[in-house]
Amino acid sequence: MDQLQIGTGKIVHCFPNRSDAQTAGIEWSFRIAIVAKVNSNAIRRMQSVRSKEIG
């Protein structure tokens, strides 16, 4: 059984073979990247709104 550690390393998933682990790892990295992108856009939007309110 191969083990794949995701994120903090607290979450450990066991996969019966290496290809499953690699597929899941790629899927997770895409999800994390998408979430990070969405969050950064939301933060930027919030900052621009705040600066308009202050100005």
Helices and strands as residue ranges (DSSP letters): E 2-6, E 11-15, H 18-54
